[in-house]
Amino acid sequence: MNKEKIHIEYPMKGSSNMIWRAIGTPQGLSTWFADQVEVNGKTYIFRWGKNEERKATLASQRNGVYVRFKWEDEDQHCYFEMRITYNEMVLQHALEITDFAEPDEVEDVKNLWDSEIEQLRRCTGM
């Protein structure tokens, strides 16, 4: 089954530097995305709890703008990306998430991102 591309946008309070530290650094990611984040070259190891671990490759990034990861156990064309944008009409930053999910799991993936971003907001005040 082919995975569907998902795009979600979350308005954020805070500067682009604050958002970047949360999404573009291992320390930032370990405050909200995973319990622990290790980096070895372009390989990121994300750990949750005592037993769950996933590895991802840093596929691309532009400092201060976006970071894109590819899970090691996913299809070649699938990735997840976190991108900072700025809406001049409302004078506010947003965090855009791009991810992929099986057609019957799209709502679950969106709900997971909603929960993750809520955790990010609680931890950082954004």
SVG drawing of the C-alpha trace seen along z (x, -y; Angstrom):
<svg xmlns="http://www.w3.org/2000/svg" viewBox="-9 -41 39 44">
<polyline fill="none" stroke="black" stroke-width="0.4" points="0.0,0.0 1.3,-3.5 1.6,-5.9 -0.2,-9.3 1.6,-12.6 0.4,-14.5 0.9,-18.3 0.0,-20.0 0.6,-23.6 0.8,-24.7 0.9,-28.4 3.7,-29.0 4.4,-31.7 8.1,-32.5 10.9,-33.4 12.3,-31.4 15.5,-30.8 13.4,-29.3 11.6,-27.0 14.8,-26.0 16.5,-25.0 13.5,-22.8 13.5,-21.0 17.0,-21.4 19.1,-20.2 19.3,-16.9 18.9,-18.7 15.7,-20.4 14.3,-17.2 14.9,-15.4 12.7,-17.9 9.5,-17.1 9.9,-14.6 11.8,-11.7 13.1,-10.9 16.6,-10.8 18.3,-11.7 21.8,-10.6 23.6,-11.7 26.3,-9.9 27.2,-11.7 24.0,-11.9 22.3,-9.1 19.9,-10.1 18.8,-7.6 15.5,-8.4 14.6,-6.6 11.3,-6.5 11.0,-4.8 13.2,-1.9 12.7,0.3 11.6,-1.8 14.2,-3.0 14.2,-4.2 17.0,-5.3 16.7,-8.1 19.1,-9.6 19.3,-13.4 18.3,-13.7 18.6,-17.4 18.4,-20.6 18.8,-24.3 19.8,-25.8 17.1,-28.0 14.5,-26.8 13.9,-23.1 15.1,-19.6 14.1,-16.4 14.6,-12.9 14.2,-9.5 13.4,-6.6 15.7,-3.6 12.7,-1.2 10.5,-3.2 10.0,-3.4 12.6,-5.3 10.3,-8.1 8.9,-8.7 10.3,-11.2 9.2,-13.6 10.1,-17.2 9.7,-20.1 9.8,-23.6 9.6,-27.0 7.6,-29.6 6.4,-33.1 3.1,-34.6 3.4,-38.3 -0.3,-38.9 -0.7,-37.7 3.0,-38.3 3.4,-34.8 5.7,-31.9 4.3,-28.4 5.8,-24.9 4.9,-23.0 5.0,-19.2 5.2,-16.9 4.9,-13.1 3.6,-10.0 1.1,-7.4 -0.9,-4.4 -4.3,-5.6 -6.1,-4.0 -3.6,-5.5 -3.7,-9.2 -5.9,-10.4 -3.7,-8.5 -0.6,-10.1 -2.2,-13.6 -3.3,-12.9 0.2,-11.9 1.6,-15.1 -1.1,-17.1 0.1,-15.5 3.8,-16.0 3.3,-19.7 1.2,-20.1 4.2,-18.6 6.5,-21.1 4.3,-24.0 4.1,-22.9 7.9,-22.4 8.9,-25.6 6.0,-28.0 5.5,-28.4"/>
</svg>
